[in-house]
Amino acid sequence: MPWHPLRSTPPFAQNASSLWGGDVNWRTALATALWGQGFSATGSTGAVGFLPSGDRNATVQLVKVQPGTRSGTGFNFVPLP
């Protein structure tokens, strides 16, 4: 169930409202959870976690778009070496 400021336990909703100048939404609450030290969740490719910088704690696979039929759109994402 998405988070709503009227269902929040203080002080999160009050602090967030003061910081952002108004009500915040469930994305703000989720971002706070993701920012927490030690956050980890299981994703489709393994554990999802973040560095103190906010960057994802994982390697990045760069891709390029090329004409092709695999996706059904006329273009495919192709991994770069």
C-alpha atoms as one frame of an Amber mdcrd trajectory, in Angstrom:
protein
   0.000   0.000   0.000   1.443   3.438  -0.877   2.338   5.757   1.945   0.228
   8.864   2.661   1.204  11.835   4.898  -2.073  11.661   6.853  -1.237   8.068
   7.832   2.358   8.801   8.827   3.649   8.611  12.336   5.262  11.881  13.433
   7.822  13.272  13.051   8.453  12.084   9.463   5.504  13.879   7.836   6.133
  17.075   9.798   9.884  17.071   9.100   9.374  16.324   5.415   6.722  19.037
   5.110   9.039  21.576   6.736  11.951  20.573   4.525  10.026  20.596   1.230
   7.520  23.351   2.015   4.433  21.162   1.738   3.080  17.638   1.818   5.236
  14.921   0.358   4.143  11.688  -1.311   5.001   7.992  -1.078   8.052   8.476
  -3.287   9.586  10.730  -0.643   8.960   8.126   2.042  10.467   5.408  -0.142
  13.522   7.546  -0.893  14.048   7.954   2.865  13.959   4.156   3.253  16.415
   3.688   0.387  18.780   6.256   1.914  18.918   4.409   5.243  22.247   2.837
   6.103  22.287  -0.862   5.425  19.271  -0.851   3.101  19.172  -3.899   0.888
  16.431  -5.589  -1.097  16.355  -8.514  -3.465  15.888  -7.404  -7.060  15.547
  -9.369 -10.286  19.324  -9.568 -10.697  20.331  -9.889  -7.036  20.735  -7.617
  -4.028  19.972  -3.918  -4.483  21.898  -1.512  -2.266  23.401   1.954  -2.366
  26.699   3.613  -1.467  26.838   6.603   0.924  27.103   8.793  -2.207  23.638
   7.593  -3.293  25.023   5.647  -6.245  23.920   2.052  -6.744  26.321  -0.463
  -5.235  26.641  -2.509  -8.415  28.415  -2.584 -11.726  26.764  -0.763 -14.590
  26.100  -2.285 -17.994  26.108   0.349 -20.707  24.048  -0.343 -23.805  23.520
   1.191 -27.208  20.399   1.202 -29.357  20.663  -0.576 -32.681  18.158  -1.492
 -35.354  16.833  -5.005 -34.779  13.771  -7.191 -34.436  14.200  -8.725 -30.973
  12.147  -6.103 -29.098   9.362  -5.840 -31.649   9.880  -2.063 -31.937  12.504
  -2.132 -34.676  15.294  -1.339 -32.190  17.199  -3.326 -29.571  19.357  -2.518
 -26.561  22.782  -4.078 -27.176  25.379  -4.318 -24.351  28.630  -2.462 -24.925
  31.837  -4.466 -24.395
